Structure formats: C-alpha cells, structure tokens
Amino acid sequence: MEPQASTSGPVAWTRKHLLGLEDLSAQEITAILDTADSFTEISARSRKKVPALQGRIVFNLFFENSTRTRTSFSLAAKRLSADTQDFTASSSSLSKGETFIDTARNIEAMGADLLVVRHATPGAPHLLSKHVDCSIINAGDGAHEHPTQGLLDLLTIRQAKGSFEGLTVALVGDISHSRVARSNIWGLTKLGARVILCGPPTLVPRSLQELGCEIAYNFDEILPQCDVVNVLRIQFERQAKGLFPSVSEYSQLYGMTQERVLKGKENLLVLAPGPINRGVELTPEVADGPNSAILNQVTNGLAVRMAVLYLLSGKMESKGTGTGGDAPANEKDA
Ligand code: CP
C-alpha cells in the first residue's frame, strides 16, 4: 500500500462516527492530530473547561474493562462541558437477556448524543452505528481496531519526532491479537512511516505484509534501524495457550531492556499502550526511563479524545438539547 503523500491543507470534517483508522484519509488523521494539539494547549491553562459540547450527552458503553480509555473519554467530555454517564455491563440488564442493540437503543432513548463503545467482538461499534442515530466512537473492538489509541500514539510520535516521513517504527509483540497494532499500522502507513512488525512467528502472521508493513522475527537485527519502538502487551486474555514456549523466553527475545535501549538509536522513543506487564514486554528501568513516553501517551489520550468528540459534535444528530455541534470553532477557545 502506498502512503498517501499529502497530509497538509485544511480538511472539512464530514464524519459522524469514528470506527477505525482504516477508513480515514491522511488528511483526516492530520486534522485530528492538529485539533488535539490545540486541546493540549487548553489543558495546560488554569481554566480548562470549554463549552463546545454543552447540552450534549456522552455515554461510555464499555463491555470490557478499561482504565485509560474510559476515564479519559469521561474527562474529555467533561472538559468540553458535555454531560457524561458510564454504563457498566456487569451490573446491567444484559444479565436478564437484553441484547446489545436493545441496550444501546434504550440508552439513546434517554437522549444520548454519542456512544463510546468498547466490546470484545470485532465490528460491534460498526453494528451499533447501523441501529442507532447517535454518533459512535470505537473504544476498542476485539482484536480489530482501537482508533483513539492509534491517534494518541501518532500524536506522541509527532511531538517527539516532528513528522512521520523517513521514520521507522517497530510494533513489537503480540500483533495477532492486538487492536492497537492494527490502528497503528493504518495510521503510520497512511502518514508515510515505515512500519516493521516484530515478534514470534506465532504472533506475527506474514499476511499482515498486505497492510504495507515489513515482518521481522529477530528484534535485535531490526532494533538499530528503529526511531520508535511500540511495545505491545501479550494479550493472554485473547490468545490460545502455547503460542510461545515461555514468558521468560519471550522476554529474552523480544523484551525491551535497558541493554536494548543502549543498542538502539540515541533518541529511540519507547511507547507502550498500557496496561504494561513490567518484566515481560519491557523492564521497569525502560518503562520509567528517559526514552519512555508512556505517560505522555496517556496525557495525549485526553487531548485526542477531546479532539475526536469536538470534531464529531459538528455531525451529531440535533436533538434540540444544546449548542454542541453548532458551536463555532472559536468557541472552544472561550
Ligand atoms: N490502552 C488502553 O486502551 O488502556 P485501557 O484498556 O486501560 O483503556
């Protein structure tokens, strides 16, 4: 797949949903990153709240656990002055047999304008987008995509490296079961980076070359070429047993250690989407060391989610509840 060369120039936002980075153009991704940059600046102010989504209702529908994504979507919506509500699957009427779609339609009937959806089934947010009038944001669907994680990784790389042209980014670990990997692949290749997928052959299928990536099984061989290493968690909850001999052998071959950091480029940037397994995918020394941008990623997650909510608000169905998407762009500066 050829990278889309031009990422410059303003883009008129036309999308109602954010379901994945596969669907977005390089220009649309860049527009989100630019908008996130302006929200980063707002987050640094003493008065952080802006009225862009006043009167709007944002519902978090999480059918899988989350620390970063759920809380940062809630905080992002609050900073934009939306009303927010969390839905907890484990204590809901799903246990009485209510379906996923009926659940969402009932929440929409309470006036929800936007549903942030995490689900173990790939395509679940896409399915909902066909059954409700609300805007839908995919907050992670099975091993398919996690677009806001991909966007916050892109923002963190752009802040550290300036641009994507000429960058080599390795995604290391459990690529097969990782929705973060897919969103990173789509985003990075569209913006012009070289992407290498690296891990044990059982976790890095050769078929992913079709997405415009290179495949490598020897981490130490590719490490000196990398500007960025994004260390992906072993998704024990999604994989069959026996895909690699042992956790300690995996760590020896693919773990990001301080020794490996020193063998890499001087300004090697180490990312990890979290949660991290200290001592498995990376050592505590690397996670907390100067090359790590792990907590910057979390900070950027808030700005990215504010940007996505803000851009989608212009396309939300009007329910006559507030100014929201009709707010002029300069209102976010109020
Ligand atoms: N990176 C990420 O999606 O973290 P959570 O599962 O805690 O949301």
Boltz pocket constraint, residues with backbone or C-beta under 6 A from the ligand:
constraints:
  - pocket:
      binder: B
      contacts: [[A, 65], [A, 66], [A, 67], [A, 68], [A, 69], [A, 70], [A, 139], [A, 140], [A, 146], [A, 149], [A, 273], [A, 274], [A, 275]]
      max_distance: 6.0
